[in-house]
């Protein structure tokens, strides 16, 4: 039970930690701002832990950054809708299948449960037994063969009868034969007994002797009856187990069938179980469709953890989130509407994000979210260690294209140069290496490159996607174009978008080659940027920023077409 409590405590701590998370296709800023801001929050308020998370797969640039500074990737949360792990799971201890029916009922009564979960020695769920099952078993217990059929141990029998073994060794032995009440005359008893039967008798010597003469397998002597020495000797000679108990013959006859093990009566097939990751919505539908009250919960390793009920679903703990590097529902992890957003730290345009209550919203027109986080470290007088400094530096370099992007501000550059000093890296040399690794598409699939830095936007009734790849060499840029280009149409169909535009940006020479798909996408791009298309590519000199140059221009152009 102690181990189960420890598991439950760990689950609770993990559940209650505020998750700091970026957008679905995280770039370096999304990941690094989540890590850096979590670190700041934990320093300022350790009583309310924060945990960096990510809503999608890492791109190659971000992988390089995390490996360079030896930082593990944040935990993946593609869906933040409530799961079973977000409700109060009742840590009802699993029971042994050898437990008697009577002990099972007493456990249910004492713990106010109507369901017990049967587990093996390794906490694997073997079955469940309910109050209804126990009641049914008690009725079936009228069958005199019930203990034999159930493979009942003598340990259970002795426990139920609160008895003591007077003759014989019951270790590892199981009941054989019928249950016989040895009432009436000796002649009547002899007629009713078959070899191996369990015979319940009183303190009458003639009844005890009759049971032995008919080769009873076990004799239960009730009401504290004395067993003569000669009877004991004969019982030992015949291999008959003798059990004595203080309870009456009547009571013994009433309860003896309750010694049967619950494994015989439990449900072991088609069990309705939930895992920690089962969506609450799905679990609630299942609960509503059956009449069970409690349902077993399995942990991440498939081991029994506890039970949940309809009542537990009413005490749902929504995931608490801090959003970084975005503020739009369409870019957030799935299920964001079922989570509680506490803060938003961002540097993009304000999108359509609704919250249930007031939030701390910090939106600053700078080139990178990590620049804002850097300011918050300075405002709170918190020292920035070299690792965190390196992560924030990487994010600023990535988002500002090493200060070449029009989104870059003097604030970004000053922050980056200070962070480079704290991290102990050569800014220019490190940036070149980072971009070079990020632009390498070798071994990548088209989908992986496509999703490396990709976001979906809305303008009126038009939904469109804009992706961007940053490249230091023409070789890497052309390789990416050849890989991603044929995939754009497939991606648009899957995502049910009107258009997709993908930017292949040359950092050194400050231009972008734009690929696109969707009915009228080429005409829209040419009209928006006043450019010509050649071989399906629109070349845009000086355009390097998705946030400031690409997306606003497309949104304005789409609005004009809708008017």
C-alpha positions as CSV (number, residue, x, y, z in Angstrom):
1,X,0.0,0.0,0.0
2,X,2.9,2.3,0.7
3,X,4.2,1.9,-2.8
4,X,0.8,2.7,-4.3
5,X,0.6,5.9,-2.2
6,X,4.0,6.9,-3.5
7,X,2.9,6.4,-7.1
8,X,-0.3,8.4,-6.4
9,X,1.8,11.2,-4.9
10,X,4.0,11.4,-7.9
11,X,1.0,11.4,-10.2
12,X,-0.5,14.3,-8.2
13,X,2.7,16.3,-8.3
14,X,3.1,15.8,-12.1
15,X,-0.6,16.7,-12.6
16,X,-0.6,19.8,-10.5
17,X,2.6,21.3,-12.1
18,X,1.8,24.2,-14.3
19,X,2.7,23.4,-17.9
20,X,4.6,26.0,-19.8
21,X,4.1,25.2,-23.5
22,X,4.5,26.7,-26.9
23,X,2.8,26.2,-30.3
24,X,2.0,22.9,-32.1
25,X,5.0,23.0,-34.5
26,X,7.6,24.3,-32.0
27,X,10.6,26.3,-33.2
28,X,13.6,27.1,-31.1
29,X,12.0,30.1,-29.4
30,X,8.9,28.1,-28.5
31,X,11.0,25.4,-26.8
32,X,13.7,27.6,-25.2
33,X,11.2,30.2,-23.9
34,X,9.2,27.3,-22.2
35,X,12.4,26.1,-20.5
36,X,13.7,29.5,-19.5
37,X,10.4,30.8,-18.2
38,X,9.7,27.6,-16.2
39,X,13.1,28.0,-14.6
40,X,12.3,31.6,-13.7
41,X,8.9,30.8,-12.3
42,X,10.3,27.9,-10.2
43,X,13.0,30.2,-8.7
44,X,10.5,32.9,-7.9
45,X,7.8,30.6,-6.6
46,X,9.0,27.1,-5.8
47,X,5.7,26.3,-4.0
48,X,3.9,26.3,-7.3
49,X,6.1,24.3,-9.7
50,X,6.2,24.9,-13.4
51,X,7.2,22.3,-16.0
52,X,8.4,23.0,-19.6
53,X,6.5,21.2,-22.2
54,X,6.2,21.0,-26.0
55,X,3.2,20.6,-28.3
56,X,5.0,19.0,-31.2
57,X,8.2,17.4,-32.5
58,X,11.5,19.2,-32.4
59,X,13.1,20.5,-35.5
60,X,16.7,19.9,-36.3
61,X,17.8,23.3,-35.2
62,X,16.2,23.0,-31.8
63,X,17.7,19.5,-31.4
64,X,21.1,21.0,-32.0
65,X,20.5,23.7,-29.5
66,X,19.4,21.3,-26.7
67,X,22.2,18.9,-27.4
68,X,24.8,21.7,-27.5
69,X,23.7,22.9,-24.0
70,X,23.0,19.4,-22.7
71,X,19.4,20.1,-21.9
72,X,16.7,17.3,-22.2
73,X,13.7,17.9,-24.5
74,X,10.6,19.0,-22.7
75,X,7.8,16.5,-22.3
76,X,5.5,16.2,-25.3
77,X,1.8,17.2,-24.8
78,X,0.0,17.2,-28.2
79,X,-3.3,17.2,-26.3
80,X,-4.0,19.0,-23.1
81,X,-7.6,17.9,-22.7
82,X,-8.3,16.3,-19.3
83,X,-7.3,12.7,-18.8
84,X,-8.0,10.2,-16.0
85,X,-4.7,11.3,-14.5
86,X,-6.3,14.7,-13.9
87,X,-9.0,13.4,-11.6
88,X,-8.7,12.2,-8.0
89,X,-8.0,8.5,-8.4
90,X,-9.0,6.5,-5.3
91,X,-6.0,4.4,-4.2
92,X,-8.0,1.3,-3.4
93,X,-5.5,-1.5,-2.8
94,X,-5.7,-4.5,-5.0
95,X,-6.5,-7.8,-3.3
96,X,-5.3,-11.4,-3.7
97,X,-7.6,-13.7,-5.7
98,X,-7.4,-16.2,-2.8
99,X,-9.2,-13.8,-0.5
100,X,-12.4,-15.4,0.8
101,X,-15.8,-14.1,-0.1
102,X,-16.4,-13.1,3.5
103,X,-13.2,-11.1,3.7
104,X,-14.0,-9.4,0.5
105,X,-17.4,-8.3,1.8
106,X,-15.8,-7.1,5.0
107,X,-13.3,-5.1,3.0
108,X,-16.0,-3.5,0.8
109,X,-18.0,-2.6,3.9
110,X,-15.1,-1.1,5.8
111,X,-13.7,0.9,2.8
112,X,-17.2,1.8,1.5
113,X,-16.6,0.2,-1.9
114,X,-18.8,-1.9,-4.0
115,X,-15.9,-3.2,-6.2
116,X,-12.6,-4.8,-5.4
117,X,-9.8,-5.2,-8.0
118,X,-7.9,-8.5,-7.9
119,X,-4.2,-8.4,-8.7
120,X,-1.3,-10.7,-8.8
121,X,2.0,-10.3,-7.0
122,X,3.2,-7.8,-9.7
123,X,0.1,-5.6,-9.5
124,X,-1.2,-6.9,-12.8
125,X,-5.0,-6.7,-12.9
126,X,-6.6,-10.2,-13.0
127,X,-10.2,-9.4,-12.4
128,X,-12.9,-7.5,-10.4
129,X,-15.5,-8.6,-8.0
130,X,-18.5,-6.5,-7.0
131,X,-21.0,-6.6,-4.1
132,X,-23.5,-8.2,-6.5
133,X,-20.9,-10.9,-7.3
134,X,-20.5,-11.7,-3.6
135,X,-24.3,-11.9,-3.1
136,X,-24.6,-14.2,-6.1
137,X,-21.8,-16.4,-4.7
138,X,-23.6,-16.6,-1.4
139,X,-26.7,-17.9,-3.1
140,X,-24.6,-20.4,-5.1
141,X,-23.0,-21.4,-1.8
142,X,-26.1,-23.5,-1.1
143,X,-24.5,-26.1,-3.4
144,X,-22.7,-28.5,-1.0
145,X,-19.9,-28.8,-3.6
146,X,-19.3,-25.1,-3.7
147,X,-16.0,-25.1,-1.8
148,X,-14.6,-28.0,-3.8
149,X,-15.6,-26.5,-7.1
150,X,-14.0,-23.2,-6.1
151,X,-10.7,-24.8,-5.1
152,X,-10.9,-23.4,-1.6
153,X,-7.9,-23.4,0.7
154,X,-8.0,-24.7,4.2
155,X,-6.4,-21.5,5.3
156,X,-9.6,-19.7,4.1
157,X,-11.8,-22.3,5.9
158,X,-10.0,-21.8,9.2
159,X,-10.2,-18.0,8.9
160,X,-13.9,-18.0,8.2
161,X,-14.6,-20.3,11.1
162,X,-12.1,-18.6,13.4
163,X,-11.0,-22.1,14.1
164,X,-7.9,-24.0,15.1
165,X,-6.4,-27.1,13.6
166,X,-6.4,-29.9,16.2
167,X,-5.3,-32.7,13.8
168,X,-3.6,-32.7,10.5
169,X,-1.5,-30.4,8.3
170,X,-3.5,-28.0,6.2
171,X,-0.5,-26.2,4.5
172,X,-1.1,-25.9,0.8
173,X,-4.2,-28.1,0.9
174,X,-7.5,-27.4,-0.7
175,X,-11.0,-28.6,0.2
176,X,-12.3,-31.8,-1.4
177,X,-15.7,-33.2,-1.1
178,X,-19.1,-31.8,-0.1
179,X,-20.2,-29.8,2.9
180,X,-22.3,-31.9,5.3
181,X,-24.1,-30.9,8.5
182,X,-23.6,-33.8,10.9
183,X,-26.8,-33.6,12.7
184,X,-29.2,-36.4,13.7
185,X,-28.2,-39.9,14.8
186,X,-25.0,-41.6,14.1
187,X,-26.8,-43.9,11.6
188,X,-28.2,-40.9,9.7
189,X,-24.8,-39.2,9.6
190,X,-23.2,-42.3,8.2
191,X,-25.7,-42.5,5.5
192,X,-25.1,-38.9,4.4
193,X,-21.3,-38.8,4.3
194,X,-19.0,-39.8,1.4
195,X,-15.2,-40.1,1.6
196,X,-13.4,-36.7,1.6
197,X,-16.5,-34.7,2.8
198,X,-16.3,-31.8,5.2
199,X,-18.5,-32.6,8.1
200,X,-19.8,-30.1,10.6
201,X,-20.5,-31.7,14.0
202,X,-21.1,-30.8,17.6
203,X,-19.4,-32.1,20.7
204,X,-21.2,-35.5,20.5
205,X,-18.6,-38.2,20.3
206,X,-20.8,-40.6,18.4
207,X,-21.3,-38.0,15.6
208,X,-17.5,-37.4,15.5
209,X,-16.8,-41.2,15.4
210,X,-19.4,-41.7,12.6
211,X,-17.8,-39.0,10.5
212,X,-14.4,-40.7,10.9
213,X,-15.7,-44.2,10.2
214,X,-17.1,-42.9,6.8
215,X,-13.7,-41.4,5.9
216,X,-14.5,-37.8,6.1
217,X,-11.8,-35.5,4.8
218,X,-12.3,-32.8,7.4
219,X,-14.3,-32.6,10.6
220,X,-15.3,-29.3,12.0
221,X,-16.2,-29.5,15.7
222,X,-18.4,-26.6,16.7
223,X,-19.4,-24.8,19.9
224,X,-16.0,-25.3,21.6
225,X,-16.8,-29.1,21.7
226,X,-14.2,-31.3,23.2
227,X,-12.6,-34.0,21.0
228,X,-11.6,-37.1,22.9
229,X,-8.0,-38.3,22.6
230,X,-9.2,-41.5,21.0
231,X,-11.0,-39.6,18.3
232,X,-7.9,-37.5,17.6
233,X,-5.8,-40.6,17.3
234,X,-8.3,-42.2,14.9
235,X,-8.5,-39.0,12.9
236,X,-4.7,-38.9,12.5
237,X,-4.7,-42.5,11.5
238,X,-7.3,-41.9,8.8
239,X,-5.8,-38.7,7.6
240,X,-8.8,-36.6,8.6
241,X,-8.3,-32.9,9.4
242,X,-9.9,-31.8,12.6
243,X,-10.8,-28.2,13.1
244,X,-12.3,-26.8,16.3
245,X,-14.3,-23.6,16.6
246,X,-16.3,-21.7,19.2
247,X,-19.1,-20.8,16.8
248,X,-22.3,-22.9,16.7
249,X,-23.1,-25.6,14.3
250,X,-25.9,-23.4,12.8
251,X,-23.6,-20.5,12.2
252,X,-20.8,-22.7,10.8
253,X,-23.3,-24.1,8.3
254,X,-24.4,-20.6,7.3
255,X,-21.0,-19.1,6.7
256,X,-18.7,-22.0,5.6
257,X,-19.4,-21.5,1.9
258,X,-18.1,-17.9,2.3
259,X,-14.6,-19.4,2.5
260,X,-14.6,-19.8,-1.2
261,X,-11.9,-17.6,-3.0
262,X,-13.0,-14.6,-4.9
263,X,-11.0,-15.6,-8.0
264,X,-13.7,-18.2,-8.7
265,X,-16.5,-15.6,-8.8
266,X,-14.7,-12.5,-10.1
267,X,-15.1,-11.1,-13.6
268,X,-11.9,-11.6,-15.6
269,X,-12.9,-11.2,-19.2
270,X,-13.7,-8.0,-21.1
271,X,-12.8,-5.8,-18.1
272,X,-13.7,-2.1,-18.4
273,X,-10.5,-0.4,-17.4
274,X,-9.0,3.1,-17.9
275,X,-5.4,4.2,-18.2
276,X,-4.0,7.4,-16.9
277,X,-4.1,8.7,-20.5
278,X,-7.8,7.9,-21.1
279,X,-9.6,11.1,-22.0
280,X,-12.2,12.0,-19.4
281,X,-14.8,12.6,-22.1
282,X,-14.4,9.0,-23.3
283,X,-14.4,7.6,-19.8
284,X,-17.5,9.4,-18.9
285,X,-19.4,8.0,-21.9
286,X,-18.3,4.5,-20.9
287,X,-19.4,5.0,-17.3
288,X,-22.8,6.2,-18.4
289,X,-23.3,3.1,-20.6
290,X,-22.9,0.5,-17.8
291,X,-24.1,0.1,-14.2
292,X,-20.8,-0.3,-12.5
293,X,-19.8,2.3,-10.0
294,X,-16.0,1.9,-9.8
295,X,-13.6,1.3,-12.6
296,X,-10.0,0.1,-12.4
297,X,-7.2,2.5,-13.5
298,X,-3.9,1.3,-14.8
299,X,-0.7,3.3,-14.7
300,X,1.7,4.0,-17.6
301,X,3.2,0.6,-17.2
302,X,-0.2,-1.2,-17.3
303,X,-0.1,-1.9,-13.5
304,X,-3.1,-1.5,-11.3
305,X,-3.2,1.9,-9.6
306,X,-6.6,2.5,-8.2
307,X,-10.2,3.1,-9.1
308,X,-12.4,6.0,-10.4
309,X,-16.1,6.6,-10.2
310,X,-18.7,9.0,-11.6
311,X,-18.1,11.1,-8.5
312,X,-14.4,11.5,-9.3
313,X,-15.2,13.0,-12.7
314,X,-16.9,15.8,-10.9
315,X,-13.6,16.7,-9.2
316,X,-11.7,17.3,-12.4
317,X,-8.4,19.2,-12.1
318,X,-8.0,21.0,-15.4
319,X,-4.4,21.3,-16.7
320,X,-3.0,24.7,-15.9
321,X,-1.1,26.2,-18.7
322,X,1.2,29.1,-19.4
323,X,1.4,29.8,-23.2
324,X,4.6,31.1,-24.6
325,X,5.4,32.2,-28.2
326,X,1.8,32.2,-29.3
327,X,-1.7,33.3,-28.3
328,X,-4.0,31.7,-30.9
329,X,-6.2,28.6,-30.3
330,X,-5.4,27.3,-33.8
331,X,-1.7,27.1,-32.9
332,X,-2.2,25.7,-29.4
333,X,-2.1,22.0,-28.4
334,X,-5.4,20.1,-28.9
335,X,-7.9,20.5,-26.1
336,X,-6.7,24.0,-25.1
337,X,-10.4,25.0,-24.5
338,X,-10.6,22.4,-21.8
339,X,-7.5,23.7,-20.0
340,X,-7.0,26.6,-17.7
341,X,-4.7,29.3,-19.2
342,X,-2.9,31.3,-16.4
343,X,-0.5,33.4,-18.4
344,X,0.5,34.3,-22.0
345,X,4.0,35.5,-22.9
346,X,4.3,36.3,-26.5
347,X,5.6,38.7,-29.2
348,X,3.1,38.0,-32.0
349,X,-0.1,39.6,-33.1
350,X,-3.0,39.1,-30.7
351,X,-5.2,36.3,-32.1
352,X,-8.5,34.7,-31.2
353,X,-7.8,33.2,-27.7
354,X,-10.6,33.1,-25.2
355,X,-10.0,32.3,-21.5
356,X,-12.4,31.5,-18.7
357,X,-11.0,34.1,-16.4
358,X,-8.4,36.9,-16.4
359,X,-4.8,36.0,-17.2
360,X,-1.4,37.6,-17.0
361,X,-0.8,38.6,-20.7
362,X,2.5,40.1,-21.6
363,X,2.8,40.9,-25.3
364,X,5.8,42.9,-26.4
365,X,6.7,44.0,-30.0
366,X,10.2,42.5,-30.0
367,X,11.7,39.8,-32.3
368,X,11.6,36.9,-29.9
369,X,9.7,35.6,-26.8
370,X,13.0,34.8,-25.1
371,X,13.8,38.5,-25.2
372,X,10.7,39.1,-23.1
373,X,11.8,36.3,-20.7
374,X,15.2,37.8,-20.5
375,X,13.7,41.1,-19.5
376,X,11.7,39.4,-16.8
377,X,14.8,37.8,-15.3
378,X,16.4,41.2,-15.2
379,X,13.3,42.8,-13.7
380,X,13.2,40.3,-10.9
381,X,16.9,40.4,-10.2
382,X,17.4,36.7,-11.0
383,X,20.8,35.6,-12.2
384,X,20.9,33.8,-15.5
385,X,23.1,30.7,-15.5
386,X,25.1,29.9,-18.6
387,X,22.8,27.1,-19.8
388,X,19.6,29.2,-19.7
389,X,21.6,32.1,-21.2
390,X,22.6,29.8,-24.1
391,X,19.1,28.6,-24.7
392,X,17.7,32.2,-24.8
393,X,20.5,33.4,-27.0
394,X,19.7,30.5,-29.5
395,X,16.1,31.5,-29.6
396,X,16.8,35.2,-30.3
397,X,19.3,34.3,-33.0
398,X,16.8,32.0,-34.6
399,X,13.8,34.3,-34.5
400,X,15.7,37.4,-35.6
401,X,17.8,35.5,-38.2
402,X,20.9,36.8,-36.4
403,X,19.5,40.4,-36.3
404,X,18.7,40.4,-40.1
405,X,14.9,40.1,-39.7
406,X,12.8,43.3,-39.7
407,X,11.2,42.0,-36.5
408,X,14.5,42.4,-34.7
409,X,14.8,45.4,-32.4
410,X,17.7,46.9,-30.6
411,X,16.3,45.3,-27.4
412,X,16.7,41.9,-29.0
413,X,20.3,42.5,-30.1
414,X,21.4,43.9,-26.7
415,X,19.8,40.9,-25.0
416,X,21.5,38.5,-27.3
417,X,24.9,40.0,-26.9
418,X,24.6,40.0,-23.1
419,X,23.4,36.4,-23.2
420,X,26.3,35.3,-25.4
421,X,28.7,36.7,-22.7
422,X,26.8,34.8,-20.0
423,X,26.8,31.6,-22.0
424,X,30.5,31.9,-23.0
425,X,30.0,31.5,-26.7
426,X,31.1,33.3,-29.8
427,X,27.8,34.8,-31.1
428,X,28.6,34.9,-34.8
429,X,30.3,31.6,-35.0
430,X,27.7,29.8,-32.9
431,X,24.9,31.3,-35.0
432,X,26.4,30.0,-38.2
433,X,26.8,26.5,-36.8
434,X,23.2,26.5,-35.4
435,X,21.7,27.6,-38.7
436,X,23.8,25.1,-40.7
437,X,22.6,22.2,-38.5
438,X,19.0,23.5,-38.7
439,X,19.1,23.6,-42.5
440,X,20.4,20.1,-42.9
441,X,17.5,18.0,-44.3
442,X,19.5,14.8,-44.8
443,X,17.7,11.7,-43.4
444,X,14.5,13.7,-42.9
445,X,11.1,13.0,-44.5
446,X,9.1,15.7,-46.3
447,X,6.6,15.8,-43.4
448,X,9.3,16.3,-40.8
449,X,10.9,19.2,-42.7
450,X,7.5,20.7,-43.5
451,X,6.5,20.7,-39.8
452,X,9.8,22.0,-38.6
453,X,8.4,25.6,-38.3
454,X,4.9,25.7,-39.5
455,X,1.8,27.6,-38.3
456,X,-1.9,28.0,-39.4
457,X,-3.6,31.4,-39.6
458,X,-7.1,32.6,-40.2
459,X,-8.4,35.6,-42.1
460,X,-12.2,35.8,-42.2
461,X,-13.3,32.5,-43.5
462,X,-10.0,31.7,-45.1
463,X,-7.6,29.3,-43.3
464,X,-4.0,29.1,-44.5
465,X,-0.7,27.7,-43.4
466,X,2.7,29.4,-43.5
467,X,5.9,27.4,-43.0
468,X,9.5,28.6,-43.0
469,X,12.9,27.0,-43.3
470,X,16.1,29.0,-42.6
471,X,19.2,28.1,-44.5
472,X,22.8,29.2,-44.6
473,X,23.7,27.5,-47.8
474,X,22.1,27.2,-51.2
475,X,22.7,23.4,-51.1
476,X,20.6,22.9,-48.0
477,X,17.9,25.3,-49.2
478,X,17.5,23.6,-52.6
479,X,17.4,20.2,-51.0
480,X,14.6,21.3,-48.7
481,X,12.6,22.8,-51.6
482,X,12.9,19.6,-53.6
483,X,11.7,17.6,-50.6
484,X,8.9,19.8,-49.3
485,X,7.5,21.1,-52.6
486,X,5.7,17.9,-53.7
487,X,4.3,17.5,-50.2
488,X,2.5,20.8,-50.0
489,X,-0.6,19.7,-51.8
490,X,-1.0,16.6,-49.7
491,X,-0.5,18.6,-46.5
492,X,-3.2,21.2,-47.6
493,X,-5.7,18.4,-48.3
494,X,-5.0,16.7,-44.9
495,X,-5.4,20.0,-43.0
496,X,-8.4,21.2,-45.1
497,X,-6.8,24.5,-45.7
498,X,-7.4,27.0,-48.5
499,X,-3.7,27.7,-49.1
500,X,-0.3,26.8,-47.9
501,X,2.7,29.0,-48.4
502,X,6.2,27.8,-47.6
503,X,9.2,30.2,-47.2
504,X,12.7,28.9,-48.0
505,X,14.8,31.8,-46.6
506,X,18.5,32.5,-47.4
507,X,19.8,34.1,-44.2
508,X,23.2,35.3,-45.6
509,X,21.7,37.0,-48.7
510,X,18.4,38.0,-47.1
511,X,15.8,36.7,-49.6
512,X,13.1,34.1,-49.6
513,X,11.9,31.7,-52.3
514,X,8.2,31.0,-51.8
515,X,6.4,27.8,-52.7
516,X,2.6,27.6,-52.5
517,X,-0.4,25.4,-53.1
518,X,-4.2,25.9,-53.3
519,X,-6.6,27.3,-55.9
520,X,-5.4,30.8,-56.7
521,X,-2.4,30.7,-54.4
522,X,0.1,31.6,-57.1
523,X,-2.0,34.6,-58.2
524,X,-2.5,35.7,-54.6
525,X,1.3,35.6,-53.8
526,X,2.2,37.5,-57.0
527,X,-0.4,40.1,-56.4
528,X,0.5,40.5,-52.6
529,X,4.2,40.9,-53.2
530,X,4.2,42.4,-56.7
531,X,6.5,39.6,-57.9
532,X,6.7,37.2,-60.8
533,X,6.4,33.4,-60.6
534,X,9.0,31.2,-62.3
535,X,8.9,27.4,-62.2
536,X,6.3,27.5,-59.4
537,X,8.6,29.7,-57.2
538,X,8.2,33.4,-56.2
539,X,11.5,35.0,-55.3
540,X,11.1,37.7,-52.6
541,X,14.3,39.9,-52.1
542,X,14.5,41.3,-48.6
543,X,11.7,39.1,-47.2
544,X,12.9,37.0,-44.3
545,X,10.3,37.4,-41.6
546,X,7.1,35.3,-41.5
547,X,5.7,37.3,-38.6
548,X,6.2,40.8,-39.9
549,X,6.5,40.5,-43.7
550,X,4.8,37.4,-44.9
551,X,1.7,36.8,-42.7
552,X,0.4,40.4,-42.4
553,X,0.7,40.9,-46.1
554,X,-1.2,37.7,-46.9
555,X,-3.9,38.6,-44.4
556,X,-4.4,42.0,-45.9
557,X,-4.5,40.6,-49.4
558,X,-7.1,38.0,-48.4
559,X,-9.3,40.6,-46.7
560,X,-9.3,42.7,-49.8
561,X,-10.4,39.7,-51.9
562,X,-13.2,39.0,-49.4
563,X,-14.6,42.5,-49.6
